[in-house]
Amino acid sequence: MFEFLMLIGGFFLYFLPIYISINKKHQVAIAILTIFFGWTSVGWWGALFWAIIGEDKPDDKCLPGV
């Protein structure tokens, strides 16, 4: 049972940058970086950093003139 919980926790940590980047402008790029290079520590930390500091998606309802 402990091994199963560790496996679930590992998957959660691996995909954490994708979860953080849900409302970010470059969500697809962060997801690709995480999936293909997340197994390296540099790729994972880079994706996490990008997800945290990345720009939010513009809200379509707040555009002027619409």
N, C-alpha and C positions, 0 to 999 in steps of 0.2 A: 504494500500500500504506500509506503514511504517513497519508493522508487517512482510510482505513478505520480505522486504529488510533485516530486522533483522534476519529472518530465513536463508536466503541465506548467509548472513555474518557469522552466527553461523556455518553453514556447512563448509564454507571456512576455518574458524579458526580451527574447529575440525579436518579437514583433512590436515591442513597445514604441519605437519611433514611428511606425505606421499609425498606431493608435493616437499618438500625440498630434500627428500631422493631419488629422481628419478635416479640420477647417482651415488648412493652410493653402497658400497659393500653389505651391509645388508638391502637392500630395503624391502625385504619380511618380515623380522623380525620386522622392524620398522612399517610396515603396520599392521602386526598382533597385535603388542603392541598398536598401536593407535586405531584400531577397537575394541579390546576387553577390554582394560584398559584405553582408552582415556577419558572415562567419569569421571574417578577420576583425580583429579588435579595432583597427583604424576605420574600416568601413562602418562598423556599428556605431562607434562613437561619433563619427562624422554625420551619420544619418540622425542620430539623437540630437546632436548640437543644431543641425539644420532644422529639425522639426521644432525645437524649442524657440529658436530665434527667427524663424521664417515669418514672412508676412502673412497676415490673415487674408482670406478671400474677400474681395469686395462684396458688399451687400447690394444686391440688385435693386432693392427697394429704396436705397438711399441715394441713388444716382440723381444728380441735378437735371432738371428738365424732363423728367419722366413722370 
